[in-house]
Amino acid sequence: MYQSPRDEKYVGEPYYGDGSMYASPPTRTRRRMIIAAASLAALLVGTVAVDRLAAARAASRTATAFQDGMGTADRPSVHVRGFPVLNQLAAGSLDHVDLAAHEIPADGSTRPLPVTKLTVGMDGLKTSGSADEAHADSVTATAFLSYADVSSALGVRVSQGDEPGRVDATASLPLVGDVTVSAAVSATDGNSIAFTDVRAEQGELLPPLKSLLDRVLDEPVPLRNVPEGLRLRSVTTSEDGIDARFTGHSVTFHPDSSSA
């Protein structure tokens, strides 16, 4: 018997005269699958939320330990890497933690140079029972010293030199004038920056100015605004300041933990 195209299209499915087609409700198996998928999604969302809360608490503890130890006015920013963090905490060690702190102040002769910005990467960070202490297996850090902060600490105007690895130091005295010298900067013992190969660049190096520059540049300047256990490896210059790079093993952050 002849069937129209529309008849063929809807063979085996209920058809209504208004052109609509009956849709059967989900089977019991489909309903169970939908419920299971929704439950799994809710469980995953809840697990991620709990994990992020644990990461935030670990970051807060690390920030507190660092702020108390270094005396920063503002809490540093801390980011705990990896997922899930809960598993890392259960194992007693965080895989990697990044920290950034600004404006670590000078403190007299003990800590003569302020640190404009300190960035720290910590591997194997273990937290103790004390909220103000944290221990890392290995650490890399970069202390950025702006020329403005270095100038204020040394009492002479320091700026980028004409050659890589060198700075210019300008001394000024009333009735005497200005003189600028160039000096190479390098890492030396005791986590210190040394100024060597001093050359006159501009102005007459009169005795009062020479005495002032000698007092500033002759002795290495210690960098003690970093956690104890870090060792200075290299120093480089840039347009805006000096970068001092540190590494360390078995480093503990706790109150009064600045490098001696």
C-alpha positions in Angstrom: 0.0 0.0 0.0 1.3 3.5 -0.8 2.6 5.5 2.1 3.2 9.2 2.0 6.7 10.6 3.0 5.2 11.9 6.2 3.8 8.5 7.0 7.2 6.9 6.5 8.9 9.5 8.7 6.8 8.7 11.7 6.4 5.0 11.3 6.6 3.4 14.8 6.2 6.7 16.7 2.9 8.3 17.8 1.9 11.2 15.6 -0.6 13.9 16.4 -2.6 15.8 13.8 -1.0 19.1 14.8 2.4 17.9 13.5 4.0 17.3 16.9 5.6 14.0 17.9 5.3 12.3 21.2 8.6 12.1 23.2 8.8 9.3 25.6 10.0 10.1 29.2 13.6 9.0 30.0 13.9 5.3 30.9 14.8 4.3 34.4 18.4 3.5 33.3 18.8 7.0 31.8 17.4 8.6 34.9 20.0 6.8 37.0 22.8 7.8 34.7 21.8 11.5 34.9 21.6 11.3 38.7 25.0 9.6 38.9 26.6 12.2 36.6 25.1 15.1 38.6 26.3 13.5 41.9 29.8 13.1 40.5 29.9 16.7 39.2 28.8 17.9 42.6 31.4 15.8 44.3 34.2 17.1 42.0 33.2 20.7 42.6 33.1 20.1 46.3 36.5 18.4 46.3 38.1 21.3 44.3 36.6 23.8 46.7 38.0 22.0 49.7 41.3 21.7 48.0 41.5 25.4 47.2 40.6 26.2 50.8 43.5 24.0 52.0 45.8 25.8 49.5 44.7 29.2 50.8 45.3 28.1 54.4 48.8 26.8 53.6 49.6 30.1 51.7 48.4 32.1 54.7 50.6 30.2 57.1 53.6 30.8 54.8 52.9 34.5 54.4 52.6 34.9 58.2 55.9 33.2 58.8 57.7 35.3 56.2 56.1 38.6 57.3 56.9 38.0 61.0 60.5 37.0 60.1 61.3 39.8 57.7 59.3 42.6 59.3 57.4 43.7 56.1 54.6 46.1 56.5 52.4 44.2 54.0 51.8 40.5 53.8 53.6 38.9 50.9 51.6 37.2 48.1 51.9 33.4 48.2 50.8 30.9 45.6 50.8 27.1 46.2 51.3 25.2 43.0 50.0 21.8 42.0 46.7 19.9 42.5 45.5 18.3 44.6 47.0 20.2 47.5 45.3 18.0 50.0 47.4 15.1 48.9 50.5 17.2 49.3 49.5 18.2 52.8 48.7 14.6 53.7 52.3 13.7 52.6 53.6 16.6 54.8 55.2 18.6 52.0 54.1 21.1 49.3 55.7 20.5 45.9 56.3 24.2 45.0 55.3 27.5 46.5 56.0 31.0 45.0 56.2 34.1 47.2 56.6 37.8 46.4 57.3 40.5 49.0 57.7 44.2 48.6 59.6 46.9 50.5 61.6 44.8 53.0 63.0 47.6 55.2 66.5 48.3 56.2 67.4 48.0 59.9 70.5 50.0 60.8 73.9 48.3 60.4 72.4 44.8 60.8 70.4 45.2 57.6 71.8 48.2 55.8 70.1 47.8 52.4 66.4 47.7 51.9 65.0 45.2 49.4 62.6 46.7 46.9 61.1 43.3 45.9 61.9 39.8 46.8 60.6 36.8 44.8 61.1 33.3 46.2 60.5 29.9 44.8 60.3 27.0 47.4 60.4 23.3 46.7 59.4 20.7 49.3 57.9 23.2 51.7 57.0 21.6 55.1 54.9 23.4 57.6 55.5 22.8 61.3 53.0 22.8 64.1 53.7 26.4 64.7 51.8 28.8 62.5 54.7 31.2 62.2 57.3 28.8 60.9 57.9 27.0 57.6 60.8 24.9 56.3 61.8 24.3 52.6 64.1 21.7 51.1 65.4 24.0 48.5 64.9 27.7 47.6 65.8 30.1 44.8 65.3 33.8 45.3 65.9 37.1 43.5 66.2 40.4 45.5 65.6 43.5 43.4 67.3 46.6 44.8 66.1 49.8 43.1 68.7 52.5 42.5 66.6 54.8 44.6 66.7 52.5 47.6 70.5 51.8 47.1 71.2 55.6 46.8 69.2 56.3 50.0 71.1 53.6 51.9 74.6 54.5 50.7 74.3 58.3 50.7 75.4 58.7 47.1 73.4 58.7 43.9 73.6 55.3 42.2 72.5 54.7 38.6 73.0 52.3 35.8 76.5 52.3 34.3 77.6 52.5 30.7 78.6 48.8 30.7 76.8 45.7 31.8 77.6 44.8 35.4 78.6 48.4 36.3 77.0 51.3 38.2 77.7 55.0 38.4 78.0 56.6 41.8 77.7 60.4 42.1 78.8 62.2 45.2 77.9 65.7 46.0 79.1 68.2 48.6 78.2 71.9 49.1 80.8 74.3 47.7 82.8 71.3 46.2 80.5 70.1 43.5 79.7 66.7 42.0 81.9 63.8 40.9 80.8 60.6 39.2 82.7 57.3 39.3 82.0 54.0 37.7 82.3 50.7 39.6 81.8 47.0 38.8 79.3 45.2 41.1 79.8 41.5 42.0 78.8 39.0 44.6 81.3 38.3 47.4 81.6 36.4 50.7 79.0 37.1 53.4 76.1 37.6 51.0 77.6 41.0 50.1 77.8 43.2 47.1 81.3 44.4 46.3 82.2 47.6 44.3 85.5 47.1 42.4 87.4 48.6 39.5 86.4 52.1 40.4 87.0 54.6 37.6 86.5 58.4 37.6 83.9 59.3 35.0 83.0 63.0 35.4 84.1 65.9 37.6 87.3 66.4 39.6 87.9 63.9 42.3 88.8 66.3 45.1 89.9 64.9 48.5 86.5 65.4 50.2 84.6 63.7 47.4 87.2 60.9 47.2 86.9 60.3 50.9 83.2 60.1 50.7 83.2 57.6 47.8 86.0 55.6 49.4 83.9 55.2 52.5 80.9 54.1 50.5 82.5 51.8 47.9 85.6 50.3 49.6 83.7 47.9 51.9 81.3 45.3 50.5 77.6 46.0 51.5 75.9 43.0 53.1 72.4 41.9 51.9 70.7 40.6 55.0 67.1 41.2 54.1 66.7 37.7 52.9 65.8 34.5 54.9 68.6 32.8 56.8 70.1 29.9 54.8 70.2 31.6 51.4 73.5 32.3 49.7 74.2 35.0 47.2 75.3 33.5 43.9 75.3 36.4 41.4 74.6 40.1 40.9 73.5 41.8 37.7 72.5 45.4 36.8 69.5 46.7 34.9 68.1 50.0 33.9 66.1 50.3 37.2 68.3 48.6 39.8 70.4 45.6 40.9 69.2 41.9 40.8 70.8 39.7 43.4 70.2 36.0 43.0 70.2 33.5 45.9 69.9 29.7 46.3 69.6 27.7 49.5 68.9 24.2 50.9 67.1 23.4 54.1 65.8 27.0 54.6 63.5 27.8 57.6 61.3 30.8 57.7 60.5 32.0 61.2 60.7 35.2 63.3 64.1 36.9 63.2 65.1 34.6 60.3 66.9 37.3 58.2 70.4 36.3 57.0 73.2 37.2 59.4 
